[in-house]
Amino acid sequence: MRILVADDDPVVREVVRRYLERDGLTVVETADGASTAAALADDGADRVELAVLDVMMPAPDGIELCRAVRAGERPDMPIILLTALGEEDDRVVGLEAGADDYVTKPFSPRELALRVASVLRRSRAAPSPDRTALCDGPIRLRPAARAASVGDAVIELTPREFDLLEFLLRHPDTVFTREELLAGVWGWDFGDLSTVTVHVKRLRAKLGDNHRLHTVWGRGYAWRRDDAEPAHG
């Protein structure tokens, strides 16, 4: 499994590389946006399966590269962003750009390695034993193929967006707190709850007026099945 670590700080790259190699992963290092873009575009035998991108590296930065990946040939590639401590705007913008996760600097290399393992585990997870399609109105989800559509239109979802939609469709009319969604979809016992908020926002945007993802104020979110009207917030 080949992992790309893109950061302009050679010390960060070296430490991260050592930890990831201990987990049996092959690490490719890049120091700027241009070389990172080239590495991400390689779709041959040396292509990377997950990217760790520094938000602040020389242009194009990590957020620009994340957007490019989501709009490109491999929109489902897992991406983890490295952001500066306390820069909440960077974290939210990164998640909105399609990042699966982020880690704030300064960070524990072991924590990052665990996040990488978590994202890889979810992206490589075997299809659900229930391989039948999930449908609600025009929305159709095919778990075995990891494919989603609204009517005749295919909807491109990131791995986390797909997991979130599948989880909600399998548990309709049930209210989940953000903590419960973080545990049920991401498999985390702790984490920034804004991760859930941003993914809900992105999922609603991609499904448009067909989504039935309601906010239950003071409690969390619920997918309401068989509503007379689609949800709007």
Stockholm file with secondary structure:
# STOCKHOLM 1.0

chainA/1-233         MRILVADDDPVVREVVRRYLERDGLTVVETADGASTAAALADDGADRVELAVLDVMMPAPDGIELCRAVRAGERPDMPIILLTALGEEDDRVVGLEAGADDYVTKPFSPRELALRVASVLRRSRAAPSPDRTALCDGPIRLRPAARAASVGDAVIELTPREFDLLEFLLRHPDTVFTREELLAGVWGWDFGDLSTVTVHVKRLRAKLGDNHRLHTVWGRGYAWRRDDAEPAHG
#=GR chainA/1-233 SS CEEEEECSCHHHHHHHHHHHHHTTCEEEEECSHHHHHHHHHCCSTTCCSEEEEETTSSSSCHHHHHHHHHHSSCTTCCEEEEEETTCHHHHHHHHHTTCSEEEEESCCHHHHHHHHHHHHHHHTCCCCSCCSCEEETTEEEETTTTEEEETTEEECCCHHHHHHHHHHHHSTTCCBCHHHHIIIIICCSSCCTHHHHHHHHHHHHHHGGGCCEEEETTTEEEECTTCSSCCCC
#=GC SS_cons         CEEEEECSCHHHHHHHHHHHHHTTCEEEEECSHHHHHHHHHCCSTTCCSEEEEETTSSSSCHHHHHHHHHHSSCTTCCEEEEEETTCHHHHHHHHHTTCSEEEEESCCHHHHHHHHHHHHHHHTCCCCSCCSCEEETTEEEETTTTEEEETTEEECCCHHHHHHHHHHHHSTTCCBCHHHHIIIIICCSSCCTHHHHHHHHHHHHHHGGGCCEEEETTTEEEECTTCSSCCCC
//
